[in-house]
Amino acid sequence: MIWVEADDLLALLHALAERDGLAARFDERAVAAAWEAFEEAEQRAAGQSHDEPCALFLSLSRRSLAFHPVARRFIETLVHAQATGIGYELNINHTEFAVLSARIALGGIDFLELRGWFAARLRAFGAKREPPVRRRLPRPK
């Protein structure tokens, strides 16, 4: 599981805020929230590395207020880093992240459903991509 040092977490949060021209201030509360999320994600993934990006996303999203106003990009960055760190490409766009985050906030998705959703979007680096299936439309009569 990804573990990021306090200084690196704060640097990432501040860099994301600066990039967007935001005057956000982060402190040890943001670091504590991230570390709690890392611990929870590690427990949820239960040693299954392919479940770590999903578990991390769920855990960080549940604490997203601690990373406001850069929560979305902060969480996306760490989740993609986790997937990359275990040898996977995660094919999720910003809109999908936002919808999933909202569902988590509203209690509308649990870990099992989220895990299935993530599993369908993780692909090992170097894995051969399947070409799209082309179907012929029936000819009009």
N, C-alpha and C positions, 0 to 999 in steps of 0.2 A: 504494500500500500504506500502511496505517496506520503511523505512527511516533509514539510517545508519548514525551514528555520524561521523564527519570529522576524528577524530582520528582512529576510527575503519575502515573507508574506506582506509585511508593511511596505516594502519597496514596490511590490507588484500592485498593491492597492493604490498607492500614491501615484505610480506611473500611469495606471488606467485613468485615474481622476484627472491628472495633469493633461493627458492626451485628449480628454474631452473638455478641457478648460474649466473643470470644476474645482471649487475651493473646498474639497472634502478633507477632513482630518480623521485619521484612524489611529487607534492606540491598542493597548494590550487587550481590550475587550474583544476587538476584532480577531486578534491572534488566538485568544482563548476560545472563541466561537469556532474558529477554523480547526483548532486542535480537537475540540469536542466532536466536530464533524468527522475528522479523520479517525478517531477512536470508534465512533458509532459505525462508520463505513467499514472499518476493518472487521468489526463483529458481525455486521450484516453479510459481508462477503464470505465469511466463514472459511477462509483459505482458498476460495475459488477465484483465481485471478481474473477470469473473464467476467465476474460479477462486480469487480472493484469500481469500474467507471460508473456503473449504475448506482451502486451503494454510496459512492462519493457524491454523486449528483443529488440523490435524495437527502443525504445528511446535510450538505451545504445549503440546499434549497430551503430546508426547514429552518435554517438560521440566516436567511438572506438579509434580514434587516440589519444585521451586524456589519454588512458590507455595502450598505446603501451609500452613495448612489451608483456604485459600479458593480453591484451584485451580479447582474446577468453576465457581464463580460468576465468578471473574476471567476465565477463558477464555471463558465464555459472553458476558460483557459486551463483551470486545474483539472477538469474532467477530461479534456482532450490530452493534457499532459499525462494523466494516468493511463489512458488508453494507449498512447504512444509508448509509454514506459514499459508496458507489458506486451508490446508487439502488435497492437491493433490499430486500425484506422476506424474512427467513429464518424459515420455518415449521418450527421444531424445538423440541420440548419438553425439559424437564430430564431425563427418563428416557432419551430418545434420545441426548442429549449424553453421559450416563453410560455407556450401552451402547457408543457409539462410542469413548469414551475408553478403556474397558476393552479393546476390540478392538485399539486402537492399541497399548496397553501390552503386549498379548500377541502382537503381530505378526500379528493375524488379519485385517487389512485394509490394503490398499495405497492409494496416492494415486489411482490410476485408479478403483478401486471407490468410494472415498470421494467423489471428484469427481462421479461419476454420482449418488450418493446426495444430495449437496448440490444438484446442479443440479435435481433433481426437487422441491426444497423452496425454491428461490429464485424470487421473483416480483417483477418490476419494480413500483415504486410506481406507482399509478394504473392498473395493468393490470386489465382486467376479470376478475372472478372468474367462472369457469364454474359454473352452478348444478349441484347434485348430480344425478346421473342417477337417475331414479326408475324402478324396474322393477316391473311388476306380477307378482305371484306367480300361478302358474297356479291356477285354481279347482279345488278338490277335486271329484272325480267321484263 
